[in-house]
Amino acid sequence: NPYASPININSFLSTNSSTIENYIYVWDPKMLNTVHGVGGIVTLNYNGTSYDPNTSGLSYSNGTSELPSGMAFFVQKKTNCTSCSVNFTEAMKSSGAITSNGYKTTSGLDGKMQINLQVKINDSTEGVADGLLAVYDAQAQHQVWSNEDALKMSNFGESMSIRNGVHLLAIEKRPLRSIDTLTIQTNGLLNRNYSLVFNPSQFGASVQAKLIDHYLKTEIPVSLQQKTSYLFNIDANPASKAGNRFELLYNQNTLDIKRSFYNLAIQAYPNPTDGKLFIDMHQATAGNYSLHIMNAFGETIIQKEITFESGDQPMVDLSNQAKGLYYIKITNEQKEQVVLKIIHL
């Protein structure tokens, strides 16, 4: 578009209807989930009055009618056109508002995730040992870039950072893909209790997250609307302090999230409990499940297999166990897991 104003797509294509087809190709910088993450080509097709894209939820919406000033686009010549050209005229100009469609913009973020590594000092007190910050911006680079990212300067004791390839970062800014992983690197952990405290902001309602604990082989839902804390322990097993123990997995595919086992509304009640509690699994499918009850140190104290039928509410008895914090890990036949935190009073 050579003009300083937007042009009307229909007017442009009508004027040039003898040489080009009635659709155009435009660039969408928000199509980031390709192998290179730089955007992609979108087709705008005539719907009788305006133009609809072959994608949704990105730069172009149904009913698109204008192209902004200076924007490049592609057209398809007709097969019978041997000496083709296109013309721009003053009549194509539009008085519509200037849009950013097709251009990279700097407005808005897709979310921020600040994570604290906290040390359990006593029953009521925790202290911050380290932290990291991930900023998700569609305009940022996937690769480590000094203008956007901050390298990690290790602490004297415990430290935590974001791993991106060979780089350890204190702060990382990058796009948020529909399925994305934040690799959490920990170093210098001691044999004591810790917690990861997740402080999210500015995430959309369709984005969901879960923490992967590779040592305990568990997946724990992490809220992107409010703070979430995850208590973990370092024990005599060297794998418990592995630097790559934790990953944070994001998923923007709402359909998949709703169907996934870990996101079902599985609850244990009463919680807190004085011993016996029941597991409400009414949204789960019938089948065989494995239950592991673990103490605060990640040690399995009870393990059993159950066959779940619709309407069942499996019972767990902690009456003979010490008072304190417990986790119930439920695994289905597809090896998907839900972890419930239980307080035994």
C-alpha positions in Angstrom: 0.0 0.0 0.0 1.8 3.1 -1.2 -0.6 5.6 0.4 -0.3 7.3 3.8 -3.9 6.1 4.6 -5.4 2.6 4.7 -6.9 1.2 1.5 -10.1 -0.7 1.1 -9.3 -4.3 0.1 -12.5 -4.8 -1.9 -12.0 -1.6 -3.8 -8.4 -2.7 -4.7 -9.4 -6.1 -5.9 -12.5 -4.9 -7.8 -10.3 -2.4 -9.7 -7.9 -5.1 -10.6 -10.4 -7.9 -11.1 -9.3 -8.6 -14.7 -5.8 -9.6 -13.7 -5.9 -11.0 -10.1 -8.0 -13.3 -8.0 -10.4 -12.1 -5.4 -8.2 -13.0 -2.3 -4.9 -11.8 -1.0 -2.1 -13.1 1.2 -0.8 -11.0 4.2 1.9 -11.5 6.8 0.8 -12.2 10.4 3.6 -11.6 12.9 1.5 -13.2 15.7 1.7 -16.7 14.1 4.6 -17.6 16.4 4.2 -21.3 16.9 6.1 -22.3 13.7 9.5 -23.8 13.8 11.2 -20.4 13.5 8.6 -18.5 15.5 8.7 -15.4 13.3 5.2 -15.3 11.9 3.5 -16.7 8.9 1.3 -16.1 5.8 -2.5 -15.7 6.2 -5.0 -15.8 3.4 -7.9 -13.2 3.3 -10.9 -14.5 1.4 -14.0 -12.5 0.2 -17.2 -13.3 2.2 -19.5 -11.1 0.2 -18.9 -7.8 1.9 -15.4 -8.0 3.5 -12.6 -10.6 4.0 -12.1 -13.4 6.4 -8.8 -15.0 7.4 -8.0 -18.7 7.3 -6.8 -18.4 11.0 -8.5 -17.1 14.1 -7.3 -15.3 17.3 -4.3 -13.6 15.7 -3.8 -10.3 13.9 -6.8 -10.6 11.5 -10.4 -11.1 12.4 -13.5 -12.0 10.3 -14.7 -8.9 8.5 -11.3 -7.4 7.7 -11.8 -4.7 5.1 -8.6 -2.6 5.1 -4.9 -2.8 4.8 -2.8 -0.2 6.6 -0.4 2.3 5.1 2.9 0.8 3.8 1.9 -2.8 4.3 3.1 -5.3 1.8 0.8 -8.1 0.6 0.7 -10.8 -2.1 -1.9 -11.4 -4.8 -2.6 -14.3 -7.2 -2.7 -13.6 -10.9 -5.4 -15.1 -13.0 -4.3 -18.0 -15.3 -5.3 -16.2 -18.4 -3.3 -13.1 -17.6 -0.1 -13.0 -19.6 1.0 -9.4 -19.1 -0.2 -8.5 -15.7 -0.1 -5.4 -13.6 -2.0 -3.9 -10.6 -3.1 -0.3 -10.1 -3.6 1.8 -7.0 -6.0 4.7 -7.2 -7.1 7.5 -4.9 -10.6 6.0 -4.7 -9.2 3.0 -2.8 -8.2 5.2 0.1 -10.1 4.7 3.3 -10.7 7.0 6.3 -10.8 4.1 8.7 -8.6 4.1 11.8 -5.0 3.1 11.4 -4.4 -0.5 12.6 -1.3 -2.5 13.4 -2.4 -5.6 11.5 0.6 -7.1 9.8 3.2 -5.2 11.9 5.1 -6.1 15.0 3.8 -4.0 17.9 5.1 -3.2 21.4 1.7 -3.0 23.2 0.9 -5.5 25.9 2.5 -8.7 27.3 1.3 -12.3 27.2 2.3 -12.7 30.9 4.9 -12.5 33.5 6.1 -15.3 35.9 8.2 -14.5 38.9 9.4 -17.5 40.9 10.9 -17.5 44.3 13.1 -20.3 45.8 12.2 -20.2 49.5 13.9 -22.0 52.4 11.8 -23.4 55.1 13.3 -21.9 58.3 10.7 -23.3 60.8 7.0 -24.2 60.9 5.9 -20.7 60.3 8.7 -18.9 58.5 10.2 -19.1 55.1 13.1 -17.0 53.6 13.8 -16.1 50.0 17.0 -17.8 48.8 16.8 -16.7 45.1 14.4 -15.9 42.3 13.9 -15.6 38.6 11.6 -13.7 36.2 10.2 -14.8 32.8 8.5 -12.1 30.7 6.4 -13.3 27.8 6.2 -10.9 24.9 5.2 -11.8 21.3 7.8 -9.3 20.0 10.7 -10.7 21.9 13.4 -13.1 20.6 13.4 -16.8 21.2 17.2 -16.8 21.4 19.2 -15.2 24.3 19.7 -11.5 23.4 21.5 -9.1 25.6 18.9 -6.3 25.0 16.2 -8.4 26.5 17.7 -11.1 28.8 19.9 -10.9 31.9 22.6 -13.5 32.5 22.6 -15.2 35.9 25.2 -14.2 38.5 25.4 -17.2 40.9 24.7 -16.7 44.6 27.1 -18.0 47.3 24.6 -20.7 48.4 21.4 -21.9 46.8 20.6 -20.4 43.4 17.9 -20.7 40.8 17.9 -19.6 37.1 16.3 -20.1 33.8 18.1 -22.4 31.4 18.0 -21.6 27.7 20.4 -23.9 25.9 23.9 -23.3 27.4 22.8 -20.0 29.0 21.6 -19.5 32.6 19.4 -16.4 33.0 18.1 -14.4 35.9 15.6 -12.7 33.6 14.3 -13.9 30.2 12.0 -12.2 27.8 10.6 -14.3 25.0 7.4 -15.2 23.1 4.9 -17.6 24.7 4.1 -20.5 22.4 0.9 -22.5 22.5 2.9 -25.3 24.3 6.0 -23.9 26.0 8.4 -25.0 28.7 10.3 -22.9 31.2 13.4 -24.9 32.3 14.2 -24.2 35.9 17.8 -24.7 36.9 18.7 -25.1 40.6 22.1 -25.3 42.2 23.6 -25.6 45.7 20.5 -27.0 47.4 21.0 -28.5 50.8 19.3 -31.4 52.6 16.3 -29.4 53.9 12.8 -28.2 53.0 12.2 -25.7 50.2 9.3 -24.3 48.3 8.8 -22.8 44.9 6.5 -19.8 45.0 4.9 -18.8 41.7 3.8 -15.2 41.3 2.0 -14.8 37.9 0.6 -11.7 36.3 -1.0 -10.6 33.0 -1.7 -14.1 31.7 -4.8 -14.7 29.6 -7.6 -16.9 31.0 -6.9 -19.5 28.2 -3.3 -20.2 29.4 -2.8 -22.9 31.9 0.4 -24.3 33.5 1.7 -27.2 35.5 5.0 -27.8 37.3 6.8 -31.0 36.4 8.8 -32.6 39.3 11.1 -35.1 37.6 12.3 -36.5 40.9 8.9 -37.4 42.3 7.5 -37.9 38.7 4.5 -35.7 39.4 2.7 -32.9 37.7 1.2 -30.1 39.8 -1.3 -27.5 38.4 0.0 -23.9 38.8 -2.5 -21.1 38.8 -1.8 -18.2 36.4 -4.3 -16.0 38.2 -2.9 -16.1 41.8 0.1 -17.3 43.8 0.9 -21.0 44.0 3.4 -22.6 46.4 5.0 -26.0 46.0 6.8 -27.6 48.9 9.6 -30.0 48.2 12.4 -31.6 50.1 16.1 -32.5 49.5 17.0 -35.9 50.9 19.9 -38.3 50.8 19.1 -39.3 47.2 21.4 -37.2 44.9 18.5 -37.1 42.3 16.5 -34.9 44.7 18.9 -32.0 44.2 19.4 -32.5 40.4 19.7 -29.1 38.7 17.0 -30.1 36.1 14.5 -31.4 38.6 11.8 -28.8 37.7 10.1 -27.6 34.5 7.1 -25.3 34.1 4.9 -26.3 31.2 2.4 -23.9 29.6 -0.5 -24.9 27.4 -2.8 -22.5 25.5 -4.7 -25.3 23.8 -7.9 -25.0 25.8 -9.5 -28.1 24.3 -6.5 -30.3 25.3 -6.3 -28.7 28.7 -10.0 -29.4 29.5 -9.6 -33.0 28.5 -6.3 -33.6 30.3 -6.5 -35.7 33.5 -4.5 -33.4 35.6 -6.9 -30.5 35.1 -10.1 -32.4 36.2 -11.8 -31.2 39.4 -10.5 -34.1 41.5 -10.7 -33.3 45.2 -10.1 -34.9 48.6 -12.5 -34.2 51.5 -12.6 -33.5 54.3 -9.3 -31.6 54.0 -7.8 -30.9 56.5 -8.7 -34.4 57.8 -8.4 -36.2 61.2 -7.6 -39.5 59.4 -10.1 -40.8 56.9 -10.8 -38.9 53.7 -12.6 -39.6 50.4 -11.5 -38.8 46.9 -14.1 -37.2 44.6 -13.3 -38.4 41.0 -16.7 -37.9 39.4 -15.2 -36.3 36.3 -12.7 -39.0 35.7 -13.3 -41.9 33.3 -13.9 -45.5 34.6 -10.7 -47.6 34.8 -7.8 -48.6 36.8 -5.9 -46.1 38.9 -2.8 -46.1 41.1 -2.7 -44.2 44.4 0.5 -43.2 46.1 0.4 -41.4 49.5 3.6 -39.5 50.2 4.8 -37.6 53.2 6.3 -34.1 53.1 9.7 -35.6 52.3 8.4 -37.3 49.1 8.5 -40.8 50.6 5.7 -43.2 49.6 4.0 -44.5 52.8 0.9 -46.1 51.2 0.5 -47.5 47.7 -2.6 -49.2 46.3 -4.4 -49.9 43.0 -8.1 -49.1 42.6 -10.7 -49.9 40.0 -12.8 -46.7 39.6 -16.4 -46.9 38.4 -18.7 -43.9 37.9 -19.9 -42.6 41.2 -17.2 -44.2 43.3 -15.4 -42.2 46.0 -12.2 -44.1 47.0 -11.3 -43.8 50.7 -7.8 -43.2 52.1 -7.1 -43.8 55.8 -4.3 -41.8 57.4 -5.3 -42.5 61.0 -2.2 -44.5 61.7 0.1 -41.9 60.2 1.8 -38.9 62.0 0.1 -35.6 61.8 1.4 -33.3 59.1 1.5 -32.6 55.4 0.8 -35.4 52.8 0.5 -35.7 49.1 -1.8 -38.1 47.2 -0.6 -38.9 43.7 -3.3 -40.5 41.4 -2.1 -42.0 38.1 -4.4 -43.2 35.4 -3.8 -45.9 32.7 -2.3 -43.3 30.4 0.3 -42.4 33.0 -1.2 -39.0 33.6 -1.1 -37.8 37.2 -2.9 -35.6 39.6 -1.3 -34.6 43.0 -3.5 -33.5 45.9 -2.1 -31.8 49.0 -3.6 -33.1 52.3 -3.3 -31.8 55.8 -3.6 -34.4 58.6 -4.6 -32.8 61.9 
